């Protein structure tokens, strides 16, 4: 791993004196390549904190443009960026926060055709998308590419965070669960309202995105207890966090004992926009 230069030592000194990180951990962060799906409500705090933490290369994929009604929660973007591609606005903000970070932008949709190529170029993926089609595409692609996925989703006043790495096994020898162990398939279109229909409390996106950034850093550093096999749930109204166990489902169609999904072909007509509009 590349050594830290004088500027990096000064910038990251609060990490360097932290026993759980130190110089070796900061070098791991510098060497890491993280892909963030969506530069919206979740992607904003994820990208801000990963950039500030010194993750060496950040990829961001989103084909959307900044809209004024995004700004109540998408804190990566400014009023002046309205109408600009989100990936361009994101790159500009990241460079202002930390010019030592390399930013790779993809102003396109994540699809069945490009997902494996893009995801395979990174070490870990943080999904901040806002639709079920993209979430399942990302989850399946991460499994085939053998990349850890830090998953998050928002409700109007609640949020969810987990880590999926079903290419690895738990202590009991069974595979870690995937998204399809939690939800075998997406709900029918129109059954679950999106944020444009029901709204979302802006700071909730910040809470969940910050947790997502924290779990991403933990995975890079091998720090603490992973959320793999657990789903963290935040209820903003109750001011409460809960966690539930998620087990590997031997009947799930991706990683079960008789898998039915062997590639990404089922996503070819269902891939949604790679954005996080919560």
N, C-alpha and C positions, 0 to 999 in steps of 0.2 A: 504494500500500500504506500501511496505517495506521502511523504512527510508534510507536516504543516509548515507553511511559511510564516514569517513574522506577522504579517497582517492577519492571518488566520488565528495565530496564537492570541493576538490581542482581541479579536472579535469574539472568539469562542471561549474566553478564559473562564466564564461561569460554568461551562461544560467541563473544561479541563480540570477544574478543582473538584468536580463532582465524582465521587468514588465510582459510581456506576457507569460513568462515561469515560472520563480521562482522555489522554492523548490517543490511545488505541481505538476507543470508541469514536472519537471525532474523526479519525482517519477512516473508519468504516462508513461514517455518514458521508464524508467527502467522496468516497469511492462508489457510493450507492447511486443507482438509477431508479427513480420512482416515476411511474406513469399515473397521472391523475385524470380520471374520466370525468370531464365536465368542469367548467370554470364558473360555477354558479354558487348557490347557497351553501353547499357543502364543500365544493372545490375551493372556494375562497379562503376559509380558515385553514384548510389543509395545505394549500400552496403557500400561504403567508407564513405558517409556522415551520413548514419543512424548509422553505428558503432561509428563514432566519436561523434555523438550526444547523444549516450548512450541508444539507443534502446536495451532493455534487452536481447531479443532473436531474432536472425535473422535466418530464414530458407532460404536456397538457393537450387533450383532444376535445374539441368542441367546435361545431360548425355554426353556432348561433352568434348574434350580435347583442351588444349591451343595450338594454331597454331601460327607460326611466323607472318603470315599475319593478325592475330587478333590484334597485339600489337599496331598498329597505332591508335587504338581507345579504346581498352579494357584495360584501365589503371590499373585495379585491378591486372593484371598479369605481370610477369617479363619475360625477355628473358630466364632466367634459368628454368622457369616453363614450357617451351615448351614441349609438349607431356604429361604433367600432367593433370589429371582430373581437370576441371575448378572448381568444388566444393571444391576440396582439396586445390588448389591454393588460392581460395577465402577465405577459412577458415584460412589459414596461414596468409594471408595479414590482415584480420580482427583482428586476435589475436595480430599481431604486432601493429596495430593502437590502439586497445582498448582491453586489456585482460580481462576487466570486462564484456564483451559481450559474451553471449552463442551463439554458432553457431550450427545449425542443418542442416546437408547436406543430399541431396537426389541425388545420382548419377544415375538418371533414367529419363525416359521420363514421362511427365505428360500425363496421358491417361484417357479415360472415366471410366476406372476401378478404378484408384487410386486417381483421382482428388478431390472428395468430402472428402475422408478420410484425405488427406494431407491438403487441404485448411481449413477444419473445425477445425484443430488444431491451427490455427493462428487467430489473430484479424483483420488483414488487409493484402491485397495482392497488390504488385507492379509488374505489368507485363512488362517484358523486352524482350518478345519473338519476333522472327523475321519472323513469318509466320502466315497466316490467320487462319489456322486450330487450332493452339494453342491459338490464341487470342480469338476466339469464344468459345473454350472449357473453357478457364479460365473465361471469362465473364459469361457464362451460369452457371458454377459451383459456382462462387461467388454469383450469384443470389439465387441458391438453398440452399447454405450454409449461406445466409444472411450475407455476408462479404463485406465490402467496397473494391472496386477495383480502384487503381490508375493506369490509363492506359497511355501508351506512345507508340509512333511509330516514326520511322525515315524514311525520304527520303534521297536522296543523299545530298541535301543542305537545307533541311527543317525538321521540326519535329512537333509533335502534342502531347498534354497532356490533359487529362480530368480525372474526377472522376465519377465512376459509382456506385451508391448505390440504385438500383431500389426497394429494399426491404423497403426503406423509402419513405416518401412523401414530396413533396415541400410545400411551404406556401399556395398554392392554393388547396391543398388536392390531387393533382394528383401525381402518382408515379414519382420519378426521372427517367430519361431515362436510358436505357442500351445501350450497343454497337449496339444492333439490332435496336434501334430507329435511330441511326446514319447511319448504314449500315445494312439493314435487313438480308443480307446474304453475304458471302464472294464472291469475284469475281472468275470467272472460273480460274482453274489452268493454269499458264503460261501467264495470261493477264498482271499481274503486275510483273515487273522484280525485283529480289532481289538484295541485296547489292553486292553480288559476281559478278553480271552481270553489274551493273551500278556504283558501288563504293559508298562511303560515306565519307564526309569530317569529319575527326576524331573529331575535337572540337565540331561539332554539336551534336554528341552523348553526350559529356560532358554537353553542355547547357541543352539538354532535360532531361538527367538523373538527373541532379542537380535540375531542376524544379520538376521532379517526386519525388525526395527525399523530397523537400520542401513541396509539397502537402501531402505527407505521414505524415510528422511531424505535419502539420496543422490538419489533420484528427485525429491523436492521441490526440492532445491537444484541439481539438474543437476551433481552432484559426482562426480568420478572416472569409473570405467568401470562401466557398468551390467552387471548380470547377465543382461540380455536376450541370448538366444542361448547361454547357458551354464547348466548345472545344477551347483550346489555340493553336494558330498556330504561329510557328516561321519560318520566311523566312531569312535565313542567308545572301543571296546575297543582299537583300534589307535592311538588318539590322533592321527588323521590327517585332513586335509582334502584332497579332490580336486575337480577340476572337469572336466566333459565338455562338449564343444560340442554344441549343439542347432541343427540347421538347419531352415529352412522346408521342409515336406513338401508338394510340389505336389499330392499325392494325398489330403491330409487333408480330411475332410468339411466343415470349417468355413471355411477360408481358402485351400483349394487352387484349382487351375485350373478345377475343375468342382464347386463347393461344393454339398453336399446339405442343409446346415443353414442355413435362412434366418431362423429365429426361435427362440423358446424352447419351442415347442409340444412337442417331444420330451421335455421335462422335466416335463410336467404330471402324470405318474403316478409319477415317480421321485425327486422332490426329497426329500432327506433333511433332518434337523434341522440348523439353522444353529448348531452348537455345536462346541467343540473339546474333546473329552473325553479326549484323550491324557493 
